[in-house]
Amino acid sequence: MMKRSLKFRSFLAAVLALIIFIPLAAVALERAFVNNLTQSVLEQLRVHSLTLITEFEFEDNNVMMPQFLYNEKLNMPESGLYAYIRTSQSQVWRSESSISTEAPTLLDSPLTGEESFDSNVDSENPYFKYSYTAEFEGQNTYIPVTFHLFQSTDEFNQHLQEYRLTLWYWLGIVSLLLMALLLFSLNTALMPISQLIKQIKRIEKGELHEIQQSYPEELEQLKTSINHLLKAEMQQRQRYKNGLGDLAHSLKTPLAVLNSQDNMPEATIQPLQQIQNSIARQLKRSIGADSAWLALQPLHEISTQIIGAMKKVYADKSLDISLICEENIRFRCDKTDLMEMMGNILDNACKAANSKILVTVSQPADLMIQVEDDGPGISEENKELLLSRGARLDTYAEGQGIGMAVVSDLVSAYAGSLNIEKSELGGAKIVVTFSPEQ
């Protein structure tokens, strides 16, 4: 699973909430608007119906309606408002507006004094239908008369479309404002974490020895724990440094006495020199390990330096040493450790190789360092022997025999793995792998 920042995750969650909330809000608001608009249509049709009732008269059981009605829409053909009057027997009148329009299906006549309203409209029924039944006095009895009104949905749909455009316009503006406000709120809320990260980076660079700023109470405990860890780490390194320094000084005088002897055997001179070099190297490492945090080391640059040095040391073999490594690959470690680790691996490869060595550094996920040679290779029974401290194979006639064991120790210190495989060049392939958390 890809790692995402807290800011990105919070913003994504808020955007998802907006994506869900805004359409739901739009549906709810539109539903409320449609209900109100439909209720308004009903009220209008009621008023139109009452107007027709006041204009309707019976005379000798004949329907009498004025030539021009009060409602102008009923006088205009195809105006979108149509009226029909019917008694129990048949239709007795229709408005001038309906003359050129096909008569829609009439509603059933409601009971006297009651109304009916049909707001279910679609492509086959593009009208709101309203009916009301009133009684009028005839010659010998009261006659129920039903007034049917039909209003086209064109105006209704136009208002609804305008409302939708306005609604989504303002919801879009509100969404943008909310996202801007959200980003501002996230930046404000996460600013202490950003400041904490900057402090940690300054500690990595050696500019600070502890986190100094004050933070919200949720981060104060984290700050205290990090400072405690830094202090403990520095104290441990200081003890390590002091121990190596004391060891170096305690051995310095005896070694100086031995080296000053005129009658020293020739065979002991080189081992004593190696002891002095080893002590000096370990002391230098302890002195250079003052930083509680390790910096990112450029693999391409360091590999190039080591390869250049090996070509000079083994100039008599005229080795072809190739490097495959992208320049942006970095590894968080002590530079001395990295150079010693790669130097020992490449040194053994140079001793074993006939003419060609290939160094490959890649980081698809884990960091992988591979060193291959075209030498005789390493048998299965000798692989563990090569990693044992003080042991060496007959192939490598030079050196003190602890090179690969030192490499194994350093790889373990950085939680990595070391494997010896068969190379396609014909010799051995040393594979060192580190996880990306390092």
C-alpha positions in Angstrom: 0.0 0.0 0.0 1.4 3.4 -1.0 2.3 5.7 1.9 0.3 9.0 1.9 0.8 12.1 4.1 -1.7 12.9 6.8 -2.6 16.1 5.0 -3.4 14.2 1.8 -5.4 11.6 3.6 -7.4 14.2 5.5 -8.0 16.2 2.4 -9.0 13.1 0.4 -11.5 12.1 3.1 -13.0 15.6 3.1 -13.2 15.6 -0.7 -14.9 12.2 -0.6 -17.4 13.6 2.0 -18.1 16.5 -0.3 -18.6 14.3 -3.3 -21.2 12.4 -1.3 -22.7 15.3 0.5 -23.1 17.8 -2.3 -25.2 15.6 -4.6 -27.3 14.5 -1.7 -27.8 18.2 -0.7 -28.7 19.0 -4.3 -31.3 16.2 -4.5 -32.8 17.3 -1.2 -33.0 21.0 -2.1 -34.3 20.2 -5.6 -37.0 17.9 -4.0 -38.0 20.7 -1.7 -38.1 23.2 -4.5 -40.2 20.8 -6.7 -42.7 20.3 -3.9 -43.0 24.0 -3.3 -43.4 24.7 -7.0 -46.0 22.0 -7.3 -47.9 23.4 -4.4 -47.8 26.8 -6.1 -49.2 25.3 -9.3 -52.1 23.8 -7.2 -52.9 27.1 -5.6 -52.9 28.8 -9.0 -55.3 26.2 -10.4 -57.6 26.6 -7.4 -57.7 30.3 -8.1 -58.5 29.7 -11.8 -61.2 27.2 -10.8 -62.9 29.7 -8.5 -62.7 32.3 -11.2 -64.5 30.0 -13.6 -67.1 29.2 -11.0 -67.9 32.8 -10.5 -68.3 33.3 -14.2 -70.5 30.1 -14.7 -74.3 30.4 -14.9 -77.2 28.1 -15.7 -80.1 29.6 -17.6 -83.0 27.3 -18.6 -80.6 24.4 -18.0 -78.2 25.8 -20.5 -74.6 26.7 -19.7 -73.9 30.4 -19.9 -70.2 31.6 -20.0 -68.9 35.1 -21.0 -67.3 35.4 -24.4 -64.1 36.7 -22.9 -63.1 35.3 -19.6 -61.3 37.2 -16.8 -58.3 34.9 -17.1 -56.6 36.0 -20.4 -54.8 32.6 -20.8 -58.1 30.9 -21.2 -58.9 33.2 -24.2 -55.7 32.6 -26.0 -55.2 29.4 -28.1 -52.3 27.2 -27.0 -51.6 29.3 -24.0 -50.8 26.3 -21.9 -53.8 26.7 -19.6 -57.0 24.9 -20.7 -60.4 24.5 -19.0 -63.3 22.1 -19.5 -66.8 22.0 -17.9 -68.9 19.0 -17.7 -72.0 17.8 -16.0 -72.9 14.3 -15.1 -74.1 13.7 -18.7 -71.4 15.2 -20.9 -68.9 18.0 -21.5 -70.8 21.3 -21.8 -68.0 23.8 -22.4 -64.3 24.2 -23.2 -62.1 27.3 -23.2 -61.0 29.1 -26.3 -57.4 28.2 -25.4 -58.2 24.5 -26.0 -59.8 24.9 -29.5 -56.6 24.0 -31.4 -55.3 21.5 -28.8 -56.1 17.9 -28.6 -58.2 17.3 -25.5 -56.3 15.5 -22.8 -57.8 12.7 -20.8 -60.1 14.2 -18.2 -59.9 13.3 -14.6 -62.8 11.5 -12.9 -65.2 13.9 -11.4 -64.7 14.3 -7.6 -67.6 14.4 -5.2 -69.5 17.7 -4.7 -67.4 20.2 -2.8 -64.2 18.2 -3.2 -61.1 18.5 -5.5 -58.6 16.3 -7.1 -55.1 17.1 -8.3 -52.7 15.0 -10.5 -49.1 16.2 -10.4 -47.7 13.1 -12.0 -46.4 14.4 -15.3 -44.2 12.7 -17.9 -43.7 12.8 -21.7 -47.0 11.2 -22.3 -48.9 13.4 -19.8 -47.3 16.9 -19.9 -50.1 18.5 -17.9 -51.0 19.2 -14.3 -54.7 18.3 -13.8 -57.1 19.8 -11.4 -60.8 19.1 -10.9 -63.4 20.6 -8.6 -67.1 19.8 -8.4 -69.7 22.4 -7.4 -73.5 22.3 -7.4 -75.7 24.7 -9.3 -79.5 25.2 -9.0 -81.4 23.9 -12.0 -85.1 24.0 -12.8 -86.1 21.3 -10.4 -83.0 20.2 -8.7 -79.3 20.9 -8.0 -77.0 19.9 -10.8 -73.3 18.9 -10.0 -70.9 20.6 -12.4 -67.2 19.7 -12.6 -64.6 22.2 -13.6 -61.4 20.6 -15.1 -58.2 22.7 -15.5 -55.1 21.6 -17.3 -51.8 23.5 -17.1 -48.8 22.7 -19.3 -45.6 21.8 -17.6 -43.4 23.9 -19.9 -43.3 26.9 -17.5 -42.8 24.6 -14.6 -39.9 22.8 -16.3 -38.3 26.1 -17.2 -38.4 27.3 -13.6 -37.0 23.9 -12.5 -34.1 24.1 -15.0 -33.2 27.6 -14.0 -33.2 26.5 -10.4 -31.0 23.6 -11.1 -28.5 25.8 -12.9 -28.5 28.3 -10.1 -28.3 25.5 -7.4 -25.3 23.8 -9.0 -23.6 27.1 -9.6 -23.7 28.1 -6.0 -23.0 24.5 -4.7 -19.9 24.5 -6.9 -18.8 27.9 -5.4 -19.5 26.6 -1.9 -17.6 23.4 -2.6 -14.5 25.4 -3.8 -14.7 27.7 -0.8 -15.0 24.7 1.5 -12.0 23.0 0.0 -10.0 26.2 0.3 -11.1 26.5 3.9 -10.3 22.8 4.5 -6.8 23.3 3.1 -6.2 26.3 5.2 -7.5 24.4 8.3 -5.3 21.4 7.5 -2.2 23.5 7.1 -3.0 25.3 10.3 -3.7 22.1 12.2 -0.7 20.2 10.8 1.7 23.2 11.1 3.2 21.9 14.4 3.9 18.5 12.8 5.7 20.3 9.9 7.7 22.3 12.4 8.6 19.1 14.2 9.7 17.5 10.9 11.9 20.5 10.2 13.5 20.3 13.6 14.2 16.6 13.0 15.8 17.3 9.6 18.1 19.9 11.3 19.1 17.3 13.8 19.9 14.9 10.9 22.2 17.6 9.4 23.9 18.0 12.8 22.6 21.6 13.3 20.7 20.7 16.5 21.1 18.1 19.2 17.5 18.1 20.4 14.1 19.4 19.6 13.7 22.8 21.2 10.3 24.3 20.2 7.1 24.1 22.2 4.3 22.1 20.6 0.6 21.3 21.4 0.1 18.8 24.2 -0.6 16.0 21.7 3.0 16.4 20.4 4.8 17.3 23.6 5.0 13.6 24.7 6.4 12.7 21.3 8.9 15.6 21.5 10.0 14.4 25.0 10.4 10.8 23.8 12.5 11.8 20.8 14.7 14.0 22.9 15.1 11.2 25.4 16.0 8.8 22.5 18.5 11.4 21.1 20.1 11.8 24.5 20.4 8.1 25.1 21.9 7.6 21.7 24.4 10.3 22.1 25.4 8.9 25.5 25.8 5.5 24.0 28.0 6.8 21.2 30.0 8.8 23.7 30.6 5.6 25.7 31.5 3.8 22.5 33.9 6.5 21.5 35.5 6.7 25.0 35.9 2.9 25.1 37.6 2.8 21.7 39.8 5.8 22.7 40.8 4.1 26.0 41.6 0.9 24.1 43.6 2.7 21.5 45.6 4.6 24.2 46.1 1.4 26.2 47.6 -0.4 23.2 49.5 2.5 21.9 52.4 2.3 24.3 53.0 -1.4 24.1 52.9 -1.3 20.3 55.3 1.6 20.3 57.7 -0.4 22.5 57.5 -3.4 20.2 58.1 -1.3 17.1 61.1 0.4 18.7 62.9 -2.9 19.2 65.9 -3.3 16.8 65.9 -7.1 16.9 62.2 -7.6 16.0 61.7 -10.6 13.6 60.7 -9.6 10.1 57.6 -11.7 10.3 56.1 -9.6 13.2 56.5 -6.2 11.6 53.6 -6.5 9.2 51.1 -7.9 11.7 52.0 -5.1 14.2 51.5 -2.5 11.5 48.1 -4.1 10.7 47.1 -3.9 14.4 48.0 -0.2 14.5 46.0 0.5 11.3 43.0 -1.3 12.6 43.1 0.6 15.9 43.5 3.9 14.1 40.5 3.1 11.8 38.2 2.1 14.6 39.2 5.2 16.6 38.5 7.3 13.6 35.1 5.8 13.2 34.2 6.5 16.8 35.4 10.1 16.5 33.4 10.6 13.3 30.2 9.1 14.8 29.1 12.1 16.8 25.8 12.7 15.0 22.8 10.9 16.6 21.2 10.8 13.1 22.8 9.4 10.0 22.8 11.3 6.7 21.7 10.0 3.3 24.8 8.8 1.4 25.1 9.0 -2.5 25.7 5.5 -3.7 26.9 6.5 -7.2 29.5 8.9 -5.9 30.9 6.6 -3.3 30.9 3.6 -5.6 32.8 5.6 -8.3 35.4 6.6 -5.7 35.9 3.0 -4.5 36.1 1.7 -8.0 38.7 4.4 -8.9 40.8 3.4 -5.9 40.6 -0.4 -6.7 41.7 0.3 -10.3 44.9 1.9 -8.9 45.6 -0.8 -6.4 45.1 -3.6 -9.0 46.5 -1.7 -11.9 48.7 -4.7 -12.8 45.6 -6.9 -13.5 44.1 -4.3 -15.9 40.6 -5.1 -14.6 37.4 -3.9 -16.4 35.2 -2.6 -13.5 31.7 -1.5 -14.7 29.2 0.4 -12.6 25.4 0.5 -13.1 23.9 2.9 -10.6 21.4 5.8 -10.9 22.8 9.1 -9.5 19.7 9.7 -7.3 20.0 6.5 -5.2 20.7 7.3 -1.5 21.2 5.2 1.6 21.0 6.4 5.2 24.2 5.2 7.0 27.6 6.3 8.2 29.8 7.1 5.2 32.8 5.2 6.7 30.7 2.1 7.2 29.5 2.2 3.6 33.0 2.7 2.2 34.4 -0.1 4.3 31.5 -2.4 3.4 31.7 -1.8 -0.4 35.5 -1.6 -0.3 35.9 -5.0 1.3 33.4 -6.6 -1.2 35.1 -5.0 -4.2 38.6 -5.8 -2.9 37.7 -9.5 -2.7 36.2 -9.3 -6.2 39.3 -7.8 -7.5 41.5 -10.5 -6.0 39.3 -13.2 -7.5 38.5 -11.7 -10.9 40.3 -12.6 -14.1 39.5 -9.5 -16.1 35.9 -8.3 -15.4 33.9 -7.0 -12.5 30.3 -5.6 -12.6 28.9 -3.5 -9.7 25.1 -3.0 -9.8 23.2 -0.7 -7.4 19.4 -0.6 -7.7 16.5 0.5 -5.6 13.1 -0.7 -7.1 11.9 -1.2 -3.5 14.7 -2.5 -1.3 18.3 -1.1 -1.9 20.3 -3.9 -3.6 24.1 -3.8 -4.1 25.5 -6.6 -6.3 29.2 -7.2 -7.0 30.0 -9.9 -9.7 33.3 -11.2 -11.0 34.5 -13.6 -13.6 36.8 -15.5 -11.3 36.7 -19.2 -10.2 33.6 -18.6 -8.0 32.9 -19.8 -4.5 31.7 -23.3 -3.7 28.8 -24.0 -1.4 31.0 -25.4 1.4 33.2 -22.3 1.3 30.4 -19.7 1.4 30.0 -19.9 5.2 33.7 -20.2 5.7 34.3 -16.9 3.8 31.9 -15.1 6.2 33.6 -16.4 9.3 35.8 -14.0 11.1 39.5 -14.7 10.6 38.9 -17.3 7.9 39.9 -16.8 4.3 40.1 -18.9 1.1 43.3 -19.8 -0.6 42.1 -17.7 -3.6 42.7 -14.6 -1.6 46.3 -14.9 -0.5 46.6 -11.4 0.8 44.9 -9.6 3.7 44.2 -10.3 7.3 41.1 -12.5 6.6 38.4 -10.5 8.3 37.1 -8.5 5.3 33.9 -10.4 4.5 33.2 -11.0 8.2 33.4 -7.2 8.8 31.0 -6.8 5.8 28.6 -9.3 7.4 28.7 -7.5 10.7 28.1 -4.1 9.1 25.2 -5.5 7.0 23.6 -7.0 10.2 24.1 -3.6 12.0 21.9 -1.9 9.3 19.3 -4.8 9.4 20.3 -6.0 5.9 21.1 -9.3 4.4 24.2 -10.7 2.7 24.1 -13.6 0.2 26.7 -15.2 -2.0 25.4 -16.5 -5.4 26.7 -17.6 -8.8 27.3 -14.8 -11.3 26.5 -14.9 -14.9 30.1 -13.8 -15.5 31.2 -17.2 -14.2 32.5 -16.2 -10.8 30.8 -15.2 -7.5 28.0 -12.6 -7.0 27.8 -10.9 -3.6 24.3 -9.5 -3.0 23.7 -7.1 -0.1 20.1 -6.0 0.5 18.7 -3.3 2.8 15.0 -2.5 3.4 13.7 1.0 2.5 13.0 1.8 6.2 16.7 2.2 6.7 
